[in-house]
């Protein structure tokens, strides 16, 4: 499956680790393709500099070494969401035909989108653990 990683998931996994870090380990060991759009990449870089300036450069460098595919952002605005700031993320996911957006964003999680599927890190972890137990 093609999975678009949202900024909040990148921060959770790469700055804090814990459950989302464990999820990343499982995703990197799976056959899933992980994607980050230019928009998300830029937002992630800015948030790191803003909130964790002392380690922003090192975290960003390490993240860019991971097995993540980087894709162009589209200028098109596709789909509808309550929070307009999330439209570029949804647009990129739709444009690149993602199967899943992995996000902890409440607006995504409450959006009732049929495609792509929206999973929180906890939901994705549960899904992967279920597959692993089969």
C-alpha positions in Angstrom: 0.0 0.0 0.0 1.0 3.6 -0.6 1.0 5.6 2.6 1.4 9.3 2.9 3.0 10.4 6.2 1.6 13.6 7.7 3.8 16.1 9.5 2.5 15.3 13.0 3.3 11.6 12.5 6.8 12.4 11.4 7.3 14.6 14.5 5.8 12.0 16.8 8.0 9.2 15.4 11.3 11.0 14.9 11.3 13.4 17.8 9.5 11.5 20.5 9.7 7.8 19.4 7.5 5.7 21.7 4.5 4.0 20.0 4.8 5.9 16.8 8.5 5.1 16.6 7.6 1.4 17.0 5.0 1.9 14.2 7.7 3.3 11.9 9.9 0.3 12.6 7.1 -2.0 11.6 6.3 0.1 8.5 10.0 0.1 7.4 10.1 -3.7 7.8 6.9 -4.1 5.7 6.2 -4.0 1.9 4.3 -0.7 2.3 5.6 2.3 0.3 6.0 5.4 2.5 5.6 8.9 0.9 6.2 12.5 2.0 5.1 15.3 -0.3 7.1 18.5 -0.8 4.5 20.3 1.2 4.8 18.0 4.2 8.6 17.9 3.9 8.8 21.7 4.1 6.3 21.9 7.0 8.2 19.2 8.9 11.5 21.1 8.4 9.9 24.4 9.6 8.3 22.8 12.7 11.6 21.2 13.7 13.4 24.6 13.4 10.7 26.3 15.3 10.2 23.9 18.2 13.5 22.0 18.5 16.2 24.3 17.0 19.1 22.6 18.7 18.4 19.2 17.1 16.4 20.2 14.0 19.3 19.8 11.5 20.3 16.4 12.8 16.8 15.0 13.0 16.0 16.4 9.5 19.2 14.9 8.1 18.5 11.4 9.6 14.9 11.5 8.4 16.1 12.2 4.8 18.2 9.0 5.0 15.1 6.8 5.7 13.4 4.6 3.1 10.8 7.3 2.3 9.8 8.3 -1.2 9.5 12.0 -1.8 6.9 13.3 -4.2 6.1 16.6 -5.8 3.2 18.6 -4.4 0.4 19.5 -6.8 -1.0 23.0 -7.3 -4.5 21.5 -7.6 -6.8 21.7 -4.7 -8.5 18.3 -4.5 -11.1 17.2 -1.9 -12.7 19.1 1.0 -11.8 19.2 4.7 -12.9 21.4 7.6 -9.3 22.7 8.2 -8.1 24.5 5.0 -4.4 24.0 6.1 -4.9 20.2 5.5 -6.1 20.6 1.9 -2.6 20.5 0.4 -1.9 17.2 2.2 -5.1 15.7 1.0 -4.6 17.1 -2.5 -1.1 15.5 -2.7 -2.4 12.2 -1.4 -5.3 12.2 -4.0 -3.0 13.3 -6.8 -0.5 10.6 -6.1 -3.2 8.0 -5.5 -2.3 7.1 -2.0 -4.1 4.3 -0.2 -3.7 5.7 3.3 -2.9 9.0 4.9 -1.2 8.4 8.3 -2.1 11.3 10.5 -3.0 12.2 14.1 -4.8 15.3 12.9 -8.4 15.4 14.2 -9.8 17.0 11.1 -8.5 14.1 9.0 -9.7 11.5 11.4 -13.2 13.0 11.5 -13.4 13.7 7.8 -15.3 10.6 6.6 -13.2 10.3 3.5 -13.6 7.1 1.6 -10.4 7.4 -0.3 -7.7 7.6 0.8 -8.3 5.8 4.1 -7.2 7.9 7.1 -5.4 6.0 9.9 -4.1 7.4 13.2 -0.8 5.9 14.3 -2.7 3.8 16.9 -5.1 2.5 14.2 -2.2 1.7 11.9 -0.3 -0.1 14.6 -3.3 -2.1 15.5 -3.8 -3.0 11.8 -0.2 -4.1 11.4 -0.2 -6.1 14.6 -3.4 -7.9 13.4 -1.7 -8.8 10.1 1.4 -9.9 11.9 -0.6 -12.3 14.2 -2.3 -14.0 11.2 
